[in-house]
Amino acid sequence: MPIDEMKQVIDSMEYSLKLRSRAQAQRRAEEAERAKKAFQEKLMLAAASKTQLDGMVSNVKGKHDAVLRDQLMGMMMAGF
């Protein structure tokens, strides 16, 4: 095999390796982007859940405070 043909084969192999490497890097970048989006979505769901729980806690505390106030008023009116 002449040297020119060998050089063409080697150049072709090198080009093929470069293309394969770029494709793998692209796939890794896309997978990382998907993982990032999934993580951000989970964070948003957690934040929404926390907000909902905080609202429920506030509601329960408000009801508890109202009960205590009513009990105190009842005791004050009864003369205790």
N, C-alpha and C positions, 0 to 999 in steps of 0.2 A: 504494500500500500504506500503510495507516494506521500511525502510529507504534507503537501497541500491538502490532500484528502483527510489525513490524520488530524490536521489542524481544524478542518471543517467539522469533523466528528466531535472533537474536543470542545469546540466553540458551541456546537449544537447541544452537547451535554451540559455545558456550563449555563447556557440560556435556559434549558429545561429546569435545571436546579434552581435558578433564580426565580423562574415563574412559580415553581412549586413552593418555594420559600415565601414568596409574596402572597400566594393563595392561603397558605397556612397562617400567616400573620393576619390577613384579612379575616379569616374565620375566628381566630382568637379575639380580635378586636370586636367583632360582632357578638361573640359569646359574652365578652366582658360587658358590652353595652346592654345586652339582655339581662344579665345578672344585676347590673346597676339599676335598671328600670324596675326589676322585680323587688329589689331591696327598697327602693324609694316608695314603691306602692305599699309594701308592708309597713314602712314607717308612717305613711299617711293613714293607713287603716288603724295603726296603733294610736296615733294622735287623735283620730276621730273617736276611737273607743274611750280614750282617756277623757276627752271632752264630755262624752256622753256620761261616763261614770261620775265625773265631777258635778255635772248637772243633777244627777240622781242623788249624790251625797248632799248637795246644797238643798235639794227639795226635802230630803229626810230630816236634815238639821233644822230647816225652817218649821217643819211640822212638829218636831220635838220641842223646839223653842216655844211654839204656840201652845203646846200642851202644858209646859211648865208655867207659862204666863197665866193660862187659864186656871191652873191649880193654885198659883199664888193669889190670883184675884179672888178665887173662891175662899181661900183661907183668910184673906184680909176682910172679906165681907162677913165671914162667920165670926170674926172677932179674935182670931188667934194672933 
